[in-house]
Amino acid sequence: MNLYLLRHGIAVDPSVPDFANDAQRPLTAKGKRRLRQIAQAVGLMRISFAVILSSPYVRARQTAEIVAKTLKCRKKLKFTDELTPAGNPRSLIEQLNELRPRPKNVLLVGHEPYLSKLIALLTAGSTNMEIDLRKGSLCQLETESLRYARCATLVCLFAPRHLALMTGKPSAR
């Protein structure tokens, strides 16, 4: 199984009064532009997803929807509380292991520091590893047997600017 982990795009600052509830913060216009580029880059890599799981928080939901729309796989998009900042990685792993048929490629869309800790857990067996997963970064892990322990290999980690270069367009800063 290939797990692709995508951090949501640039969102409205938490200090904006209209969005004091963290779960309701949407992507900014710049965040949406960058996510469209990132989704195009994923398409250029010819990656298809059997399942897209996303945090239901607005910014992650919008990120997942942009990717699903660009890759024409909206029907494969599902939401899970296990990808919210307070999500339980053990429960997420159980959810993934229950998917039938076993998918080849799964996209997980979520937040920091949750995603970095999940990457560290699956690749090193501990959440102590520091990973710089910027907004819009994409990580690929490969595993034969997904479990709550060291079980995966880090295949690649793309910063948003690297993904933008794949599209032939400079990153929308």
N, C-alpha and C positions, 0 to 999 in steps of 0.2 A: 504494500500500500504506500502511495505517496501522499503525504500530508503537506498541503501548502497553507502557510499561515500568513495572513494579510492583516496588517494593522490598519485601522480606519484612517481616513484622510483628515485633513486639517479641519477642525471644528470651531464653532463659535467659542470664544473664551468663556470660562466658567464665571467670570466676574460680571458678565452682561446680565443685568437684572431680569430680563425676560426669560432667561434660561438658567435660573438658579438651580433647578432640578437637573442634576448631571445626566440623567437618562434622556432628557429632552433636547440636549444640545445638538443642533444639526451641523452638517458640513457647511463651510463657507463656499462662496462662489469659486474661489481659488482652489479649495479642497476638491470640489467637484471637477474642475478642469483637470487637475493633476490625476484624479482617479480615472477619468476617461482615457488619459494617456497611458496610465498603468494598465488598464484593462486592454487597451490596444496592444501593448507590449506582450501581455499574456497570450493574446490571440496570435501574435506573430510567432510566439514560441510553440504554437500548435498544441497547447495544453487544453484538454477538455476535462470537465469535472462531472463525476457521476452524482455528486452531492455537494451543495454549498451550505454550510452551517454558519449562522451568524448570531452574534449578540443581538437582542431586540432593541438595544439602545439606538436612538434615532441616527446618530452619526455612523454607527456600524451597519445598521439596516440600509442606509443610503449607499454606503460603500458597496455592500454586497449586491444591492439592486443595480448599481451602475455596471459592475462586473458581469452579473447575470444577463443584463440587457445586451451588453456589448458582445458577449460570447454566445448569445441566443440560447440560454439555458435557464430561463426564469422559473420553469416548472421544477427545477432541481433545488430551488432555494427554500431552506427551512430555518427556523429560528429556535434558539435554545438559551435558556438562562445560564447554562453552564459555561457560556463564553462572555458573560458580563464580568466586570471587575471583581465581583464577589463570587464568581462561579467556582465550581468544584472540579478540578482536573480529573480526579478519580471517576466521577460520574460522567464526565465528557468522554473519557476513554471507554467506559462501559457502553455509552451511547454509540460510539463509533464501532465498537466490536459487535454490536447487535445489528448493524446494517447488513441487509441481505438483498441481493447477492453482495459479497464483499467487494466494495468499490476499489478500482485501481487508483483513482485520483480524487481527493477530497480537499475542498477549500474551506478553511476556518477563518472567519473574520471576527476580530475582537479588539481588545484594548491592552494597554500596558499598565502595570508590569506583568499582567497575567500571561500574555503570549510568550514573553521572554522566559518567564519561569517554566512554562510548559516546554519550550524548546530545550532549556537546560535540563529539566527532569528527564525528558525522553532521550537526550543525547549523552548526558553525563551522569544521570542517576541522582542528581542533586539540584536544588534550585539556587545554589550559590554562585553559579557562573554568570558573569556580566555580559549582556548582549545589548547592543545599541540598535533597537528596532524602532526606527523613526516612523512617523506617520506616513503610511503608504508603502512601507517596506514589505517585501515578499520573501518568505523563507520556504525552502523545500526540505522536508525530511523524508527519508525512506526507511520503511520497517517491514519486516517479515511477520512479526508477531507483536502487535501493539499491547503494551501493558504499562502499569504505573511503576516504571523503573527505567533504567537505561535499556533502550530497545531500538533506537533509531540512529541513523547516520545523517549528519547535516550534509546535504548535497549542494545547496547554494543559498546565498542570502543577498538579495538585491536591494540597494537603497533606491528610493524613488527617482533620483537623478539618473541612475543607471538604466532603469526601466524606460525613462523618457528618451534616452539616447537611442534605444532600440527602435523607437518609432520614427527616428530621423528628425525629431523636433526637439529644440532645447527645452529643458524643464521650465514649466510655467512658474516662475518664482514670485 
